[in-house]
């Protein structure tokens, strides 16, 4: 079996250089790094990361917990995390909580037992024992897709209140006065809750009355969006526009509205939230609030490695967001027949 000394001799470098190529490749010049990697391949050198872990007390592994990999926005953020972790020669262990706090607790336990160096988590409960215990034990972790702007948690996210406000303001500016919202259950995420507050804040500032009957909370699924939009459209006075708290729900809402015979956006305007990659391919193309999911994942990984390598004060990074206007929204027709068409198609 070849050793690190064999690799060093073949590459014509010191064993310290070989070690740096293995542990900190970015610190070695490209030509030298390539010579060492070629020598490792010729020698069939197998690096014992477990042995290194005993010395450095590092596993070169981090955990990533997301609510649902089926939602493209979480897939995009995962790629961002993976991209930066690859640069650090670090493995990523991915877990799905399915928006269940009990599953989240179990995943954290399993990942900690696997000796991960740090954790990136999109939590379902900011006030639960999971985060409290991580803080108490001074374990490196970062909240992803979070609204946290201070306190003991490191976090990367956006201003969800602002995003909800922008979505609603767009509909108000188009002349809509009866604006509904399909929101992910507030018990599952603070993000949907803050977007709802943005929605309410915009209605208030625009002189429009908030109505409880125009809010439907649902699970984060296509079927949830579909059922919720049908519930809103069956009201005696249905909305002419609806803000959905994510694009996944909005996609279900588009189908539900079409199933009821509505023409979009002539009969109903819909706004989503996330700007997932498929939003521009929906029919009609979805107007939505953009959040930079890939960049947020990459930034969360950067913050986590900073905490692992140099523990210190919590870091929060709230990224910019903006409204992307596409085809799913339009000005409300100035005609008395508009409301009757919605009622007729129920």
Secondary structure, 3 states (H helix, E strand, C coil): CCCHHHHHHHHCCCHHHHHHHHHCHHHCCHHHHHHHHHHHHHHCCCCCHHHHHHHHCCCCEEEEEECCCCCHHHHHHHHHHHHHHHHCCCEEEEEECCCCHHHHHHHHHHHHHCCCCEEEECCCCCCCHHHHHHHHCCCCEEEECCCCCCCCCEEEEECHHHHHHHHHHHHHHCCCCCEEEEEECCCCCHHHHHHHHHHHHHHHHCCCCCCHHHEEEECCCHHHHHHHHHHHHCCCCCCCEEEECCHHHHHHHHHHHHHCCCCCCCCCEEEEEECCCCHHHCCCCCEEEEECHHHHHHHHHHHHHHHHHCCCCCCEEEECEEEECCCCCCCCCCCCHHHHHHHHCC
